[in-house]
Amino acid sequence: MNFIKKYFKILIGAGVLIVALFVFTASLRSKDLSGGTLKNWASANNEERVATVRTLIGGDENIDIVVACVGKIATLPDSGEMTIADAARLCNMGMQLKENL
């Protein structure tokens, strides 16, 4: 009987650890702006926005303008399902085209 109780306690402990790990990883994924949609953009603070745009476009040129551009795209109707990565690339490509034309 003691063996069953110990085995049951170990099984419950392992289950609790697995659930805690799942909750932790799910919370980390929800904070990731680079993989999120523009719905998440409004709730992020400015430091998170700048870090995300810097990561997505791979540089420090015109970061403030690209952040503002993505913010403008986020306020457009029906733009909530667009990914932040697509919006940042679109803004960055527009800036590069403007510089080269």
C-alpha positions in Angstrom: 0.0 0.0 0.0 2.9 2.4 0.8 4.3 1.7 -2.6 1.1 2.8 -4.3 0.9 6.0 -2.2 4.5 6.9 -3.1 3.9 6.1 -6.8 0.7 8.2 -6.7 2.4 11.2 -5.1 5.3 11.1 -7.7 2.7 10.9 -10.5 0.8 13.8 -9.1 4.0 15.8 -8.6 5.1 15.2 -12.2 1.7 16.2 -13.5 1.8 19.4 -11.6 5.3 20.2 -13.0 4.1 19.5 -16.5 1.1 21.8 -16.1 3.3 24.5 -14.6 5.7 24.3 -17.5 2.9 24.5 -20.0 1.4 27.6 -18.4 4.9 29.2 -18.2 5.6 28.6 -21.9 2.1 29.8 -22.9 2.6 33.0 -21.0 6.0 33.6 -22.7 4.4 33.1 -26.2 1.7 35.6 -25.5 4.3 38.3 -24.7 6.2 37.7 -28.0 5.3 40.7 -30.2 7.3 39.6 -33.2 5.0 36.6 -33.7 1.8 38.3 -32.7 -0.8 40.2 -34.6 -1.5 44.0 -34.5 -4.1 43.4 -31.8 -1.1 42.9 -29.4 0.6 46.1 -30.6 -1.6 48.5 -28.7 -1.1 46.8 -25.4 2.7 46.8 -25.6 4.8 49.6 -24.2 7.2 51.6 -26.3 10.4 49.7 -25.3 8.8 46.4 -26.4 7.7 47.9 -29.7 11.2 49.3 -30.4 12.9 46.0 -29.5 10.5 44.1 -31.7 10.9 46.4 -34.7 14.7 46.4 -34.3 14.7 42.6 -34.3 12.4 42.3 -37.3 14.1 44.8 -39.6 17.6 43.9 -38.4 19.0 47.4 -37.9 18.7 50.7 -36.1 17.9 52.9 -39.0 14.7 54.9 -38.7 13.4 52.7 -35.9 11.1 55.5 -34.6 9.5 56.0 -38.0 8.9 52.3 -38.5 7.4 52.0 -35.0 5.1 55.0 -35.8 4.2 53.4 -39.2 3.3 50.1 -37.6 1.2 52.0 -35.1 -0.7 53.7 -37.9 -1.3 50.4 -39.6 -2.6 49.0 -36.3 -5.3 51.8 -36.2 -6.6 51.0 -39.6 -9.9 49.1 -39.8 -9.6 45.3 -40.3 -5.9 45.3 -39.6 -6.0 43.3 -36.4 -5.3 40.0 -38.0 -2.2 41.3 -39.8 1.0 40.1 -38.2 3.4 42.6 -36.7 6.3 41.2 -38.7 4.4 41.8 -42.0 3.5 45.4 -41.0 7.1 46.1 -40.0 8.5 44.7 -43.2 5.9 46.7 -45.2 6.9 49.9 -43.5 10.6 49.2 -43.8 10.2 48.4 -47.5 8.3 51.6 -48.1 11.1 53.6 -46.4 13.8 51.8 -48.5 11.8 52.5 -51.7 11.4 56.2 -50.8 15.1 56.5 -50.2 16.1 54.8 -53.5 13.6 56.6 -55.8 
